[in-house]
Amino acid sequence: MDMRRIFLEHNMSVYLVSPLRHCKVGSILNRFIPERAKVLHRRMSSQASKDHPDSQKPPLLVDDHTVATIRDSKILVILRGLPGSGKTTLARDIEQKYKDTSRLISADQYEIKPVLRSSGAADYSKLDDELSTCLDKREARVVILDDTHHDRERLEKLFDMANTYHFAVVVLEPKTPWRLDCAQLKDRNHWKLSLEELKNLRPTLEKELLPLYFGWFLAKRDEDFLRKTSHDFLEQLGNLKAFKKRLPSFGYEDKQKIGSSEAFCQIS
């Protein structure tokens, strides 16, 4: 089954997007979102901030259950925001939190300057080669990608890459007070981007990435436990005399051995 999972962390809430089968991620990002959905998203985010005193830190840094789930999963963390907004600091915090199993890849290492696509496409070939190798060889369970990620086509490519190697995606944005203040960012960004350049980038990052729907999803360890328990139950069921008497109804002879899990379960 082609399942693409994208976590969107907003303040202290974690949202998981799991597109329908054969549904392209890009169609979700570009889909028209009703205003009432945006209001719901903001209300949930505001409530989440009130529930936790330190709204600057995402759950994967401070929430024990989230940390345990992240450690037990394969996660691509995509940091998104304007230059100077606090992405690199957040990236280092995450790397330190998961230091035994994390890998930080930064666009700065490859001197990729954040520009609009109309200003010229940045060369991501070397960065993508490193990322692809890291995901393919599973060099780390938590891979952190530090870049502005202001371009939707670029995001779609990263989602596709994560899906290919069966990594879930966490999209994180810094919650610093100056994250959208171009006047302050002009002095904070190491690229020395001008006020005009920052203002040109800002609209691409003001648009919220909203999940197609909200829901609860099993962590891998719980999924494995549920699958094993189900298989054990079905195997025991196949050995019951009362059940065997009903085998002809399913097209099996009484003396024919039946593997119930194979007969009634199809794992995709």
Secondary structure as UniProt FT lines:
FT   STRAND          6..10
FT   TURN            11..12
FT   STRAND          13..17
FT   TURN            21..22
FT   HELIX           25..29
FT   HELIX           35..51
FT   TURN            55..56
FT   HELIX           59..62
FT   HELIX           64..71
FT   STRAND          75..79
FT   TURN            83..84
FT   HELIX           87..97
FT   TURN            98..101
FT   STRAND          102..106
FT   HELIX           107..110
FT   HELIX           117..119
FT   HELIX           125..136
FT   TURN            137..138
FT   STRAND          142..146
FT   HELIX           152..164
FT   TURN            165..166
FT   STRAND          168..172
FT   TURN            177..180
FT   HELIX           182..188
FT   TURN            190..191
FT   HELIX           195..206
FT   HELIX           220..238
FT   HELIX           241..244
FT   TURN            245..246
FT   HELIX           247..250
FT   TURN            254..255
FT   HELIX           260..264
//
